[in-house]
Amino acid sequence: MPDESRRQFALEELIPLFATLERIGSPCVLMGGQAACHWSRFFLSTEPALGELAALEPFLSKDVDFQGSRKAVIALACALGKQAEVPDFRHAFGNLMAGKIIFDHPEGPVSVEVLRKVPGLAEGDLLRLSVVVRLRNHSIRVLNPVAMLMAKSWNVVNITKEGRHDAEQLFAMVICVRAFFRLLLSKGAEDKARLRGALKFIEQALRFTELPAGRKTAEKCGVDWSQILPHNFIAASTRTEVPRLREKRLPGWLAHVARYRRAIPASETHQRMLAILARHAEPLCVDSAFRNPRSALP
């Protein structure tokens, strides 16, 4: 079936697939477009910018991508009564693909791909950067917004195949990461352990954006990394650890990412999405002189 004619699915439409995965012990982690769509819809009610992005690019995906092993994809295929397409041992070396299944949905076939690792993420980070969510009484392990931001950045820089929506999903993840950090910091207001966990996630995101991968992503699609932080919450917080982040870490970080030469995308849709992000950006919680004078958009 030609790719352009394939139907796009919301996560809730794929409940039978996730129910089967849960029944065999959930050996896979949801990643890719469906994971991005999950977080975009999760934060939709609190982030008006996501509603504006959805008007340009609905939160749907044609495929389902998981991280998992060859054994996991074979087990899932057996549970679905399908035959898994797996690389033989001669071709498995250096191949990210653990296997592929075609899931028969009443509205059309869905390609289910299982990758052995998530490009852009270290294998040791996978468990820490994923979370179990509930979807209509079923549990699904999903990459968290920080992991999705890193994975989508890798895709934007390294994959040039037409018809993909990595840049659009990356823009949505910028908003979702900000909302995710705000949620974690608010939960950590009275819980020191949770606050430490939130600050670790924030530091990992900051470090990622400082790496060549972060710079290349900005240069490729024009993303403004300063927008991943809940500046209003950070500015208002009086917890000792948060002002320390604001005063010690963020000035240098903002100065660093401000030097990136952010692209003006050729796509009009991407330009409109960046404009939406800029319009909903929070005032920086430190000196606004760190705003990049060479940014893609005013």
TORKOL-4160 file (C-alpha; in steps of 0.2 Angstrom, whole numbers, padded with zeros to 4 digits, m for minus):
298
<pt num="1" X="0000" Y="0000" Z="0000"/>
<pt num="2" X="0007" Y="0017" Z="m0005"/>
<pt num="3" X="0013" Y="0027" Z="0010"/>
<pt num="4" X="0002" Y="0042" Z="0006"/>
<pt num="5" X="m0013" Y="0032" Z="0006"/>
<pt num="6" X="m0011" Y="0024" Z="0023"/>
<pt num="7" X="m0022" Y="0029" Z="0037"/>
<pt num="8" X="m0015" Y="0038" Z="0052"/>
<pt num="9" X="m0020" Y="0032" Z="0069"/>
<pt num="10" X="m0022" Y="0039" Z="0087"/>
<pt num="11" X="m0015" Y="0029" Z="0101"/>
<pt num="12" X="m0032" Y="0024" Z="0108"/>
<pt num="13" X="m0036" Y="0016" Z="0092"/>
<pt num="14" X="m0022" Y="0003" Z="0095"/>
<pt num="15" X="m0028" Y="m0003" Z="0111"/>
<pt num="16" X="m0029" Y="m0022" Z="0105"/>
<pt num="17" X="m0010" Y="m0021" Z="0101"/>
<pt num="18" X="m0006" Y="m0014" Z="0118"/>
<pt num="19" X="m0017" Y="m0026" Z="0127"/>
<pt num="20" X="m0008" Y="m0040" Z="0118"/>
<pt num="21" X="0009" Y="m0032" Z="0123"/>
<pt num="22" X="0004" Y="m0031" Z="0141"/>
<pt num="23" X="m0002" Y="m0049" Z="0141"/>
<pt num="24" X="0015" Y="m0056" Z="0136"/>
<pt num="25" X="0024" Y="m0045" Z="0150"/>
<pt num="26" X="0026" Y="m0029" Z="0140"/>
<pt num="27" X="0044" Y="m0032" Z="0134"/>
<pt num="28" X="0044" Y="m0017" Z="0123"/>
<pt num="29" X="0045" Y="0002" Z="0125"/>
<pt num="30" X="0035" Y="0014" Z="0115"/>
<pt num="31" X="0045" Y="0026" Z="0105"/>
<pt num="32" X="0043" Y="0036" Z="0089"/>
<pt num="33" X="0028" Y="0045" Z="0082"/>
<pt num="34" X="0015" Y="0037" Z="0093"/>
<pt num="35" X="0025" Y="0041" Z="0109"/>
<pt num="36" X="0027" Y="0059" Z="0103"/>
<pt num="37" X="0008" Y="0060" Z="0100"/>
<pt num="38" X="0005" Y="0052" Z="0117"/>
<pt num="39" X="0014" Y="0066" Z="0126"/>
<pt num="40" X="0007" Y="0080" Z="0115"/>
<pt num="41" X="m0011" Y="0074" Z="0119"/>
<pt num="42" X="m0006" Y="0072" Z="0137"/>
<pt num="43" X="m0001" Y="0090" Z="0139"/>
<pt num="44" X="m0014" Y="0097" Z="0127"/>
<pt num="45" X="m0026" Y="0104" Z="0140"/>
<pt num="46" X="m0012" Y="0114" Z="0149"/>
<pt num="47" X="m0002" Y="0120" Z="0134"/>
<pt num="48" X="m0012" Y="0130" Z="0122"/>
<pt num="49" X="0003" Y="0130" Z="0110"/>
<pt num="50" X="0000" Y="0111" Z="0107"/>
<pt num="51" X="m0018" Y="0115" Z="0101"/>
<pt num="52" X="m0011" Y="0127" Z="0088"/>
<pt num="53" X="0002" Y="0114" Z="0083"/>
<pt num="54" X="m0011" Y="0101" Z="0081"/>
<pt num="55" X="m0021" Y="0112" Z="0070"/>
<pt num="56" X="m0006" Y="0112" Z="0058"/>
<pt num="57" X="m0001" Y="0094" Z="0061"/>
<pt num="58" X="m0013" Y="0082" Z="0070"/>
<pt num="59" X="m0006" Y="0071" Z="0083"/>
<pt num="60" X="m0008" Y="0055" Z="0074"/>
<pt num="61" X="0005" Y="0042" Z="0066"/>
<pt num="62" X="0004" Y="0029" Z="0053"/>
<pt num="63" X="0016" Y="0017" Z="0061"/>
<pt num="64" X="0020" Y="0010" Z="0079"/>
<pt num="65" X="0038" Y="0010" Z="0084"/>
<pt num="66" X="0045" Y="0000" Z="0099"/>
<pt num="67" X="0062" Y="m0003" Z="0107"/>
<pt num="68" X="0064" Y="m0021" Z="0111"/>
<pt num="69" X="0074" Y="m0037" Z="0107"/>
<pt num="70" X="0072" Y="m0050" Z="0093"/>
<pt num="71" X="0064" Y="m0062" Z="0106"/>
<pt num="72" X="0051" Y="m0049" Z="0111"/>
<pt num="73" X="0046" Y="m0046" Z="0093"/>
<pt num="74" X="0044" Y="m0064" Z="0090"/>
<pt num="75" X="0034" Y="m0066" Z="0106"/>
<pt num="76" X="0023" Y="m0052" Z="0101"/>
<pt num="77" X="0020" Y="m0059" Z="0083"/>
<pt num="78" X="0015" Y="m0076" Z="0091"/>
<pt num="79" X="0003" Y="m0068" Z="0102"/>
<pt num="80" X="m0005" Y="m0058" Z="0088"/>
<pt num="81" X="m0005" Y="m0074" Z="0077"/>
<pt num="82" X="0007" Y="m0066" Z="0065"/>
<pt num="83" X="0023" Y="m0070" Z="0057"/>
<pt num="84" X="0037" Y="m0058" Z="0062"/>
<pt num="85" X="0049" Y="m0052" Z="0049"/>
<pt num="86" X="0066" Y="m0052" Z="0057"/>
<pt num="87" X="0084" Y="m0050" Z="0050"/>
<pt num="88" X="0094" Y="m0067" Z="0050"/>
<pt num="89" X="0109" Y="m0068" Z="0060"/>
<pt num="90" X="0120" Y="m0064" Z="0045"/>
<pt num="91" X="0112" Y="m0047" Z="0043"/>
<pt num="92" X="0108" Y="m0043" Z="0061"/>
<pt num="93" X="0125" Y="m0036" Z="0065"/>
<pt num="94" X="0124" Y="m0018" Z="0064"/>
<pt num="95" X="0106" Y="m0018" Z="0060"/>
<pt num="96" X="0095" Y="m0008" Z="0072"/>
<pt num="97" X="0079" Y="m0018" Z="0067"/>
<pt num="98" X="0075" Y="m0032" Z="0079"/>
<pt num="99" X="0059" Y="m0036" Z="0068"/>
<pt num="100" X="0043" Y="m0030" Z="0060"/>
<pt num="101" X="0025" Y="m0035" Z="0061"/>
<pt num="102" X="0010" Y="m0030" Z="0051"/>
<pt num="103" X="m0004" Y="m0027" Z="0064"/>
<pt num="104" X="m0022" Y="m0030" Z="0056"/>
<pt num="105" X="m0032" Y="m0015" Z="0062"/>
<pt num="106" X="m0050" Y="m0014" Z="0055"/>
<pt num="107" X="m0047" Y="0003" Z="0047"/>
<pt num="108" X="m0031" Y="m0003" Z="0039"/>
<pt num="109" X="m0014" Y="m0012" Z="0041"/>
<pt num="110" X="m0002" Y="m0004" Z="0054"/>
<pt num="111" X="0017" Y="m0007" Z="0053"/>
<pt num="112" X="0024" Y="m0011" Z="0070"/>
<pt num="113" X="0043" Y="m0010" Z="0070"/>
<pt num="114" X="0054" Y="m0015" Z="0085"/>
<pt num="115" X="0072" Y="m0008" Z="0086"/>
<pt num="116" X="0085" Y="m0015" Z="0096"/>
<pt num="117" X="0090" Y="0002" Z="0103"/>
<pt num="118" X="0084" Y="0020" Z="0102"/>
<pt num="119" X="0095" Y="0031" Z="0091"/>
<pt num="120" X="0101" Y="0046" Z="0100"/>
<pt num="121" X="0100" Y="0037" Z="0117"/>
<pt num="122" X="0113" Y="0027" Z="0127"/>
<pt num="123" X="0107" Y="0010" Z="0131"/>
<pt num="124" X="0109" Y="0012" Z="0149"/>
<pt num="125" X="0097" Y="0027" Z="0149"/>
<pt num="126" X="0082" Y="0018" Z="0142"/>
<pt num="127" X="0074" Y="0012" Z="0158"/>
<pt num="128" X="0077" Y="0028" Z="0167"/>
<pt num="129" X="0070" Y="0039" Z="0153"/>
<pt num="130" X="0054" Y="0029" Z="0151"/>
<pt num="131" X="0039" Y="0028" Z="0161"/>
<pt num="132" X="0023" Y="0017" Z="0163"/>
<pt num="133" X="0007" Y="0026" Z="0158"/>
<pt num="134" X="m0011" Y="0019" Z="0159"/>
<pt num="135" X="m0021" Y="0019" Z="0143"/>
<pt num="136" X="m0039" Y="0013" Z="0145"/>
<pt num="137" X="m0034" Y="0001" Z="0159"/>
<pt num="138" X="m0019" Y="m0005" Z="0150"/>
<pt num="139" X="m0001" Y="m0001" Z="0155"/>
<pt num="140" X="0012" Y="0004" Z="0142"/>
<pt num="141" X="0030" Y="0009" Z="0145"/>
<pt num="142" X="0034" Y="0025" Z="0135"/>
<pt num="143" X="0049" Y="0035" Z="0132"/>
<pt num="144" X="0047" Y="0051" Z="0143"/>
<pt num="145" X="0047" Y="0068" Z="0134"/>
<pt num="146" X="0066" Y="0071" Z="0137"/>
<pt num="147" X="0070" Y="0055" Z="0129"/>
<pt num="148" X="0059" Y="0059" Z="0115"/>
<pt num="149" X="0067" Y="0076" Z="0112"/>
<pt num="150" X="0084" Y="0068" Z="0111"/>
<pt num="151" X="0078" Y="0054" Z="0099"/>
<pt num="152" X="0068" Y="0066" Z="0088"/>
<pt num="153" X="0084" Y="0077" Z="0087"/>
<pt num="154" X="0094" Y="0063" Z="0081"/>
<pt num="155" X="0081" Y="0059" Z="0068"/>
<pt num="156" X="0080" Y="0077" Z="0062"/>
<pt num="157" X="0099" Y="0078" Z="0060"/>
<pt num="158" X="0102" Y="0060" Z="0053"/>
<pt num="159" X="0087" Y="0055" Z="0043"/>
<pt num="160" X="0082" Y="0064" Z="0026"/>
<pt num="161" X="0069" Y="0052" Z="0020"/>
<pt num="162" X="0053" Y="0062" Z="0014"/>
<pt num="163" X="0036" Y="0059" Z="0022"/>
<pt num="164" X="0043" Y="0059" Z="0039"/>
<pt num="165" X="0037" Y="0071" Z="0053"/>
<pt num="166" X="0052" Y="0071" Z="0064"/>
<pt num="167" X="0054" Y="0090" Z="0064"/>
<pt num="168" X="0035" Y="0093" Z="0068"/>
<pt num="169" X="0036" Y="0081" Z="0082"/>
<pt num="170" X="0052" Y="0088" Z="0089"/>
<pt num="171" X="0043" Y="0105" Z="0090"/>
<pt num="172" X="0029" Y="0097" Z="0100"/>
<pt num="173" X="0042" Y="0089" Z="0111"/>
<pt num="174" X="0050" Y="0106" Z="0115"/>
<pt num="175" X="0033" Y="0111" Z="0123"/>
<pt num="176" X="0030" Y="0094" Z="0131"/>
<pt num="177" X="0047" Y="0094" Z="0139"/>
<pt num="178" X="0044" Y="0111" Z="0147"/>
<pt num="179" X="0027" Y="0105" Z="0153"/>
<pt num="180" X="0035" Y="0089" Z="0160"/>
<pt num="181" X="0048" Y="0099" Z="0169"/>
<pt num="182" X="0035" Y="0110" Z="0177"/>
<pt num="183" X="0025" Y="0095" Z="0182"/>
<pt num="184" X="0041" Y="0087" Z="0190"/>
<pt num="185" X="0046" Y="0103" Z="0199"/>
<pt num="186" X="0029" Y="0106" Z="0206"/>
<pt num="187" X="0028" Y="0088" Z="0213"/>
<pt num="188" X="0045" Y="0091" Z="0220"/>
<pt num="189" X="0040" Y="0107" Z="0229"/>
<pt num="190" X="0037" Y="0097" Z="0245"/>
<pt num="191" X="0047" Y="0081" Z="0241"/>
<pt num="192" X="0066" Y="0083" Z="0241"/>
<pt num="193" X="0068" Y="0066" Z="0232"/>
<pt num="194" X="0057" Y="0071" Z="0218"/>
<pt num="195" X="0065" Y="0087" Z="0216"/>
<pt num="196" X="0082" Y="0079" Z="0215"/>
<pt num="197" X="0075" Y="0068" Z="0201"/>
<pt num="198" X="0067" Y="0083" Z="0192"/>
<pt num="199" X="0084" Y="0092" Z="0192"/>
<pt num="200" X="0093" Y="0077" Z="0185"/>
<pt num="201" X="0081" Y="0076" Z="0171"/>
<pt num="202" X="0084" Y="0095" Z="0168"/>
<pt num="203" X="0102" Y="0093" Z="0168"/>
<pt num="204" X="0102" Y="0079" Z="0156"/>
<pt num="205" X="0092" Y="0090" Z="0144"/>
<pt num="206" X="0104" Y="0105" Z="0146"/>
<pt num="207" X="0119" Y="0094" Z="0143"/>
<pt num="208" X="0111" Y="0086" Z="0127"/>
<pt num="209" X="0108" Y="0103" Z="0120"/>
<pt num="210" X="0126" Y="0109" Z="0123"/>
<pt num="211" X="0132" Y="0094" Z="0113"/>
<pt num="212" X="0136" Y="0094" Z="0095"/>
<pt num="213" X="0119" Y="0085" Z="0092"/>
<pt num="214" X="0110" Y="0099" Z="0100"/>
<pt num="215" X="0119" Y="0112" Z="0090"/>
<pt num="216" X="0116" Y="0103" Z="0074"/>
<pt num="217" X="0098" Y="0101" Z="0077"/>
<pt num="218" X="0096" Y="0120" Z="0080"/>
<pt num="219" X="0106" Y="0123" Z="0064"/>
<pt num="220" X="0095" Y="0110" Z="0054"/>
<pt num="221" X="0077" Y="0115" Z="0060"/>
<pt num="222" X="0078" Y="0131" Z="0069"/>
<pt num="223" X="0073" Y="0125" Z="0086"/>
<pt num="224" X="0076" Y="0137" Z="0101"/>
<pt num="225" X="0083" Y="0127" Z="0116"/>
<pt num="226" X="0079" Y="0140" Z="0128"/>
<pt num="227" X="0061" Y="0136" Z="0126"/>
<pt num="228" X="0062" Y="0119" Z="0134"/>
<pt num="229" X="0062" Y="0126" Z="0152"/>
<pt num="230" X="0047" Y="0132" Z="0163"/>
<pt num="231" X="0056" Y="0149" Z="0166"/>
<pt num="232" X="0041" Y="0156" Z="0175"/>
<pt num="233" X="0041" Y="0142" Z="0188"/>
<pt num="234" X="0060" Y="0142" Z="0190"/>
<pt num="235" X="0059" Y="0161" Z="0193"/>
<pt num="236" X="0046" Y="0160" Z="0206"/>
<pt num="237" X="0053" Y="0145" Z="0215"/>
<pt num="238" X="0061" Y="0148" Z="0232"/>
<pt num="239" X="0067" Y="0130" Z="0235"/>
<pt num="240" X="0086" Y="0131" Z="0237"/>
<pt num="241" X="0090" Y="0120" Z="0223"/>
<pt num="242" X="0080" Y="0129" Z="0210"/>
<pt num="243" X="0088" Y="0146" Z="0213"/>
<pt num="244" X="0105" Y="0138" Z="0212"/>
<pt num="245" X="0100" Y="0131" Z="0195"/>
<pt num="246" X="0094" Y="0148" Z="0190"/>
<pt num="247" X="0109" Y="0158" Z="0196"/>
<pt num="248" X="0123" Y="0145" Z="0193"/>
<pt num="249" X="0119" Y="0134" Z="0179"/>
<pt num="250" X="0107" Y="0144" Z="0167"/>
<pt num="251" X="0116" Y="0160" Z="0163"/>
<pt num="252" X="0131" Y="0150" Z="0155"/>
<pt num="253" X="0119" Y="0137" Z="0147"/>
<pt num="254" X="0108" Y="0151" Z="0139"/>
<pt num="255" X="0124" Y="0160" Z="0133"/>
<pt num="256" X="0130" Y="0144" Z="0125"/>
<pt num="257" X="0114" Y="0139" Z="0116"/>
<pt num="258" X="0111" Y="0157" Z="0111"/>
<pt num="259" X="0127" Y="0156" Z="0100"/>
<pt num="260" X="0119" Y="0143" Z="0089"/>
<pt num="261" X="0115" Y="0149" Z="0071"/>
<pt num="262" X="0097" Y="0143" Z="0070"/>
<pt num="263" X="0090" Y="0139" Z="0053"/>
<pt num="264" X="0075" Y="0146" Z="0044"/>
<pt num="265" X="0066" Y="0131" Z="0038"/>
<pt num="266" X="0061" Y="0130" Z="0020"/>
<pt num="267" X="0044" Y="0122" Z="0025"/>
<pt num="268" X="0031" Y="0135" Z="0028"/>
<pt num="269" X="0023" Y="0124" Z="0040"/>
<pt num="270" X="0039" Y="0122" Z="0050"/>
<pt num="271" X="0040" Y="0141" Z="0050"/>
<pt num="272" X="0023" Y="0143" Z="0057"/>
<pt num="273" X="0026" Y="0130" Z="0070"/>
<pt num="274" X="0042" Y="0139" Z="0076"/>
<pt num="275" X="0032" Y="0155" Z="0076"/>
<pt num="276" X="0019" Y="0147" Z="0088"/>
<pt num="277" X="0033" Y="0141" Z="0099"/>
<pt num="278" X="0040" Y="0159" Z="0100"/>
<pt num="279" X="0023" Y="0166" Z="0103"/>
<pt num="280" X="0021" Y="0155" Z="0118"/>
<pt num="281" X="0039" Y="0156" Z="0125"/>
<pt num="282" X="0040" Y="0161" Z="0143"/>
<pt num="283" X="0051" Y="0176" Z="0147"/>
<pt num="284" X="0069" Y="0170" Z="0152"/>
<pt num="285" X="0071" Y="0167" Z="0171"/>
<pt num="286" X="0089" Y="0176" Z="0169"/>
<pt num="287" X="0095" Y="0191" Z="0160"/>
<pt num="288" X="0087" Y="0192" Z="0143"/>
<pt num="289" X="0103" Y="0198" Z="0135"/>
<pt num="290" X="0107" Y="0180" Z="0132"/>
<pt num="291" X="0093" Y="0180" Z="0119"/>
<pt num="292" X="0101" Y="0175" Z="0102"/>
<pt num="293" X="0102" Y="0190" Z="0090"/>
<pt num="294" X="0104" Y="0178" Z="0076"/>
<pt num="295" X="0089" Y="0167" Z="0079"/>
<pt num="296" X="0078" Y="0161" Z="0065"/>
<pt num="297" X="0063" Y="0171" Z="0070"/>
<pt num="298" X="0061" Y="0188" Z="0079"/>
